[in-house]
Amino acid sequence: MDPIDAFRRPADETESRRANRADWDRYADEYQSSHGEFLGDIGFVWGPEGTREDDLGVLGSVDGKRVLELGCGGGQCSRWVRTRGGTAIGLDVSHRQLQHSRRIDDQTGVRVPAVEATATALPFADRCFDTVFCAFGALQFVHDIDLAIDECARVLRPGGRLAFSITHPTRWMFVDDPGPEGLVASQSYWDRTPYVESDPETGQTLYVEHHRTLGDWVGLLNRAGFRITDLIEPEWPADHDRVWGGWSRHRGLLTPGSAIFGADLVD
Ligand SMILES: C[S@@+](CC[C@H](N)C(=O)[O-])C[C@H]1O[C@@H](n2cnc3c(N)ncnc32)[C@H](O)[C@@H]1O
């Protein structure tokens, strides 16, 4: 891997989107070959713990529902929704991720219509979905999170359902290391400064990730008109030994790795 510089520094929406689109275009092939089997071509996994929507049911029934997935990547979750009777549409900022989605459509025969767009400007009419979800997708990559959550509220019908998974906010206290180093709290939980990687030679921004505390998420959802029904912090399964980036059994048995929110848009 080429050397990179990693900092905590401000990064606005334009810088975040440009960097992350290019990063996911570069990384998509490796992402799908490393994690595709774990995700399953037609499978709904909420995060590195392997929590499955089949077991969780945080979306509720999707049968007959119009469903939008933000940051759909290879479309695995949307494909699962389609096999449960929902009409899922995927949205992703990365062209290469969507090419993988097309490939898996062809391989499985379960097709997910998808659009290349950003979660902060959804190219859909008001109130046209029953459900919006995001499995470790766009939400932690956008700077303008108020706008992204407002967009979810705009495209949902009153009473519609929003569910999403993110890196558990407490993870931001630790360096992203699956081993013992990753259990030493060294950064403030309340420091919302983005994590930014850049090329040490050109200074070009390569990747940006944004942190919000649990309280921030509660405020964001309330302000946009959602009533929070679920905050799920999946426990690491005893028989699960897979390392995914900074997620591992070593850390996962001690501290949460993912948070899954479920919320209803108030009528
Ligand atoms: C960790 S991957 C998750 C993909 C998929 N949900 C899965 O579980 O495999 C994050 C995805 O979010 C997408 N993404 C990042 N920023 C985005 C944005 N601003 N709008 C839409 N998608 C975005 C990336 O291109 C990538 O496909």
The ligand as a Tripos MOL2 file, in Angstrom:
@<TRIPOS>MOLECULE
LIG
   27    29     1     0     0
SMALL
NO_CHARGES

@<TRIPOS>ATOM
      1 C1        -18.6670    0.7640    3.4010 C.3       1 LIG1
      2 S1        -19.4060    0.9320    1.8070 S.3       1 LIG1
      3 C2        -20.9630    0.1450    2.1430 C.3       1 LIG1
      4 C3        -21.6000   -0.3570    0.8980 C.3       1 LIG1
      5 C4        -22.7840   -1.3060    1.1570 C.3       1 LIG1
      6 N1        -23.8350   -0.6620    1.9170 N.3       1 LIG1
      7 C5        -22.2790   -2.5430    1.8600 C.2       1 LIG1
      8 O1        -22.7770   -2.8370    2.9660 O.co2     1 LIG1
      9 O2        -21.3820   -3.1970    1.3190 O.co2     1 LIG1
     10 C6        -19.8370    2.6580    1.7320 C.3       1 LIG1
     11 C7        -20.5320    3.0710    0.4380 C.3       1 LIG1
     12 O3        -20.9990    4.4250    0.5890 O.3       1 LIG1
     13 C8        -20.7790    5.0830   -0.6640 C.3       1 LIG1
     14 N2        -20.7420    6.5470   -0.4370 N.ar      1 LIG1
     15 C9        -19.7640    7.2870    0.1300 C.ar      1 LIG1
     16 N3        -20.0960    8.5910    0.1520 N.ar      1 LIG1
     17 C10       -21.3220    8.6730   -0.4260 C.ar      1 LIG1
     18 C11       -22.2120    9.7650   -0.7000 C.ar      1 LIG1
     19 N4        -21.8920   11.0290   -0.3830 N.pl3     1 LIG1
     20 N5        -23.4020    9.5060   -1.2940 N.ar      1 LIG1
     21 C12       -23.7300    8.2230   -1.6470 C.ar      1 LIG1
     22 N6        -22.9160    7.1590   -1.4140 N.ar      1 LIG1
     23 C13       -21.7360    7.3750   -0.8050 C.ar      1 LIG1
     24 C14       -19.4700    4.5040   -1.1600 C.3       1 LIG1
     25 O4        -19.2780    4.7250   -2.5300 O.3       1 LIG1
     26 C15       -19.6180    3.0450   -0.7680 C.3       1 LIG1
     27 O5        -20.1870    2.2840   -1.7910 O.3       1 LIG1
@<TRIPOS>BOND
     1     1     2 1
     2     2     3 1
     3     2    10 1
     4     3     4 1
     5     4     5 1
     6     5     6 1
     7     5     7 1
     8     7     8 2
     9     7     9 1
    10    10    11 1
    11    11    12 1
    12    11    26 1
    13    12    13 1
    14    13    14 1
    15    13    24 1
    16    14    15 ar
    17    14    23 ar
    18    15    16 ar
    19    16    17 ar
    20    17    18 ar
    21    17    23 ar
    22    18    19 1
    23    18    20 ar
    24    20    21 ar
    25    21    22 ar
    26    22    23 ar
    27    24    25 1
    28    24    26 1
    29    26    27 1
@<TRIPOS>SUBSTRUCTURE
     1 LIG1         1 GROUP 0 **** ****
